[in-house]
Amino acid sequence: MRKNSMFNLILLLSMACVSCQNPFGFSDRGYINDVIGNKKMGNDLAIKRVANGIGNSNRENNSDIADGEIGIGDGVAKEDGIVGANDNQDRIGFDVVDNQRKEPAVAIQRVVKLTKEDINKLETFVKNTSEYSLSLITIYNDNVGFYNDIKVYSGCSDTDGSGCNSKEQSEARNKAVSKLSEQKLADDFKKLAGTIKSYDAQDLKNKIHAFSEAIKTASSSADATKPEDKQKDKGLMSKAIRDARLAGKAYSDIMDSAIKTYIDALAAVTTSSSEFNTAVDKFVEVARPFATKYNVVAISAIDYAIEAIVLQKDVNGATDHAKIFVDETGQAFSYAIEALNVAYKAAIKTLEK
């Protein structure tokens, strides 16, 4: 499935923060609809803030940064390389004292240079994670209804659970726990973690184990409190509600971890270019709050952007899709895509022919 089409099909708000106005096309159950809100673009405040945050230089502090350039590290990313105040120190055979070029004993190379091995590594990362976001969306859609029911019918504010222990509530909650238990989620997430072959997704593995234990406990507690038992023990009912709530949280934690794992895996892909590594780090800094706010849809936007940049295909499309998120977080992410793309193009253009 093309990234462009896939993204259009899966635009949604975070499952942990569903607006009552439902502007992004959620159904009542929380499934992903194929609706993209026609929202007015936000202002450029976020873009300016990211521009000032990329690298150690910014437009106020570096008069050499012109329109269309991105501050990276101590210099400026252009399509023909990264140039900065200390650029002369980044070259082999450059006389810093006299500020004159010497005849180099070896070929002049820029620190920004990405090797063919670096590019292969990045392309391998894209290939290995090409189905990651789509698989995560599938898992989300298959289970969000059960998660929502658990959250609703175990969300009592009273300590003994008397506010959600009616027959109807208990039936709905127990059914949701049972269905979530039957989904073999642990296996699904283990397969998902395995797609990122170059990264040890330890946090995701820990969350998978925690969920397995939590759903097992919740299932056992639900079996001990059948709603048709009119003499059910209040203590058992309270425990069933509490355990169901913990299972729901454990599921939410897995989803969050799966998203952050992808971002962490990207940050772990180091190259021989310190400038490009810095650009990736800055991209990750912006991607984290974006993922925290938009949850599942964020991984699709991030994956789309990385694939577009590394393969140099449809970068404008990835940027335009990011601009759909009209708040400051979304606009910052849109600008981060542009900044990383400039850095990548600069790096691959310095590759020796």
URBEL-V157397 format. One record per backbone hydrogen bond with DSSP energy under -1.0 kcal/mol. CO is the residue of the C=O (numbers start at 1). NH is the residue of the N-H. E is the energy in kcal/mol with one decimal. If there is no record, write none. Layout:
BEGIN
CO|NH|E ; CO|NH|E
END
This chain:
BEGIN
2|6|-2.8 ; 3|7|-2.8 ; 4|8|-1.4 ; 5|9|-1.4 ; 14|17|-1.7 ; 22|25|-1.0 ; 27|30|-1.4 ; 31|27|-1.3 ; 37|39|-1.6 ; 44|48|-2.4 ; 45|49|-2.1 ; 46|50|-2.4 ; 47|51|-2.6 ; 48|52|-1.9 ; 50|54|-1.6 ; 58|62|-1.7 ; 62|65|-1.7 ; 66|69|-1.8 ; 70|77|-3.7 ; 72|75|-2.6 ; 73|56|-2.5 ; 74|85|-1.0 ; 75|72|-1.7 ; 76|83|-2.7 ; 77|70|-1.3 ; 78|81|-1.8 ; 81|78|-2.0 ; 83|76|-3.5 ; 84|87|-1.7 ; 86|89|-1.5 ; 87|90|-1.5 ; 93|102|-1.5 ; 100|95|-1.7 ; 110|113|-1.4 ; 115|119|-2.2 ; 116|120|-2.5 ; 117|121|-2.2 ; 118|122|-2.3 ; 119|123|-2.6 ; 120|124|-2.3 ; 121|125|-2.0 ; 122|126|-2.1 ; 123|127|-2.3 ; 124|128|-2.7 ; 125|129|-1.5 ; 129|132|-1.2 ; 131|135|-2.7 ; 132|136|-2.3 ; 133|137|-2.3 ; 134|138|-2.0 ; 135|139|-2.3 ; 136|140|-2.4 ; 137|141|-2.8 ; 138|142|-2.2 ; 139|143|-1.0 ; 140|144|-2.2 ; 143|147|-2.3 ; 144|148|-2.6 ; 145|149|-2.0 ; 146|150|-2.3 ; 147|151|-2.5 ; 148|152|-2.6 ; 149|153|-2.8 ; 161|164|-1.7 ; 166|170|-2.9 ; 167|171|-2.4 ; 168|172|-2.3 ; 169|173|-2.6 ; 170|174|-2.9 ; 171|175|-2.3 ; 172|176|-2.0 ; 173|177|-2.5 ; 174|178|-2.4 ; 175|179|-2.6 ; 176|180|-2.5 ; 177|181|-2.0 ; 178|182|-1.6 ; 184|188|-1.9 ; 185|189|-2.8 ; 186|190|-2.0 ; 187|191|-2.2 ; 188|192|-1.9 ; 189|193|-2.7 ; 190|194|-1.7 ; 192|195|-1.2 ; 193|196|-1.1 ; 195|197|-1.3 ; 196|199|-1.3 ; 199|201|-1.1 ; 200|202|-2.4 ; 201|205|-2.2 ; 202|206|-2.5 ; 203|207|-2.2 ; 204|208|-2.2 ; 205|209|-2.1 ; 206|210|-2.3 ; 207|211|-2.3 ; 208|212|-2.3 ; 209|213|-2.0 ; 210|214|-2.3 ; 211|215|-3.0 ; 212|216|-1.4 ; 213|217|-2.1 ; 214|218|-2.5 ; 215|219|-2.1 ; 216|220|-1.9 ; 217|221|-2.3 ; 218|222|-2.3 ; 219|223|-2.0 ; 222|225|-1.4 ; 226|229|-1.8 ; 228|230|-1.1 ; 229|232|-1.4 ; 233|237|-2.2 ; 234|238|-2.6 ; 235|239|-2.0 ; 236|240|-2.4 ; 237|241|-2.3 ; 238|242|-2.3 ; 239|243|-3.0 ; 240|244|-2.1 ; 241|245|-2.2 ; 242|246|-2.1 ; 243|247|-2.0 ; 244|248|-2.3 ; 245|249|-2.1 ; 246|250|-2.3 ; 247|251|-1.9 ; 248|252|-2.2 ; 249|253|-2.6 ; 250|254|-1.7 ; 251|255|-1.9 ; 252|256|-2.3 ; 253|257|-2.5 ; 254|258|-2.7 ; 255|259|-1.7 ; 256|260|-2.4 ; 257|261|-2.6 ; 258|262|-1.3 ; 259|263|-1.5 ; 260|264|-2.9 ; 261|265|-2.5 ; 262|266|-1.9 ; 263|267|-2.1 ; 264|268|-1.4 ; 266|269|-1.4 ; 268|270|-1.5 ; 273|277|-2.4 ; 274|278|-2.1 ; 275|279|-2.1 ; 276|280|-2.4 ; 277|281|-2.4 ; 278|282|-2.3 ; 279|283|-2.1 ; 280|284|-2.7 ; 281|285|-2.1 ; 282|286|-1.5 ; 283|287|-2.4 ; 284|288|-2.1 ; 286|290|-1.4 ; 287|291|-2.7 ; 288|292|-2.4 ; 289|293|-1.9 ; 290|294|-2.4 ; 291|295|-2.1 ; 294|297|-1.2 ; 297|301|-1.8 ; 298|302|-2.8 ; 299|303|-2.6 ; 300|304|-2.5 ; 301|305|-2.1 ; 302|306|-2.5 ; 303|307|-2.4 ; 304|308|-2.2 ; 305|309|-2.4 ; 306|310|-2.7 ; 307|311|-2.3 ; 308|313|-1.8 ; 314|318|-1.9 ; 315|319|-2.4 ; 316|320|-2.7 ; 317|321|-2.3 ; 318|322|-1.8 ; 319|323|-1.5 ; 321|324|-1.5 ; 322|325|-1.4 ; 324|326|-1.1 ; 327|331|-2.3 ; 328|332|-2.3 ; 329|333|-1.8 ; 330|334|-2.1 ; 331|335|-2.1 ; 332|336|-2.0 ; 333|337|-1.8 ; 334|338|-1.5 ; 335|339|-2.4 ; 336|340|-2.5 ; 337|341|-2.3 ; 338|342|-2.2 ; 339|343|-2.1 ; 340|344|-2.5 ; 341|345|-2.7 ; 342|346|-2.2 ; 343|347|-2.0 ; 344|348|-2.6 ; 345|349|-1.5 ; 347|114|-1.2
END
